[in-house]
Amino acid sequence: MSNERDQAGELVVEARVEAPQEVVFSFFTEPEKYRRWKGQEAELDPRQGGYLSSEDGRGERGSR
């Protein structure tokens, strides 16, 4: 896993996961799997123009 800041100053996190693409994709498109994986509450709409909103366990929310 690597972390870096992009030109806009946002933190970019890259992780390599040894699993089939379909399995990894499902964790970003199925809210219950995302919650189990990240251990935090999340709401997401995986459609184009959708959103991802999650809580980090300290009560802080982030959205994309």
Buried (B, 14 or more C-beta within 10 A) or exposed (E): EEEEEEEEEEEEEEEEEEEEEEEEEBBEEBBEBBBEBBEBBBBBEBEEEEEBEBBEEEEEEEEE
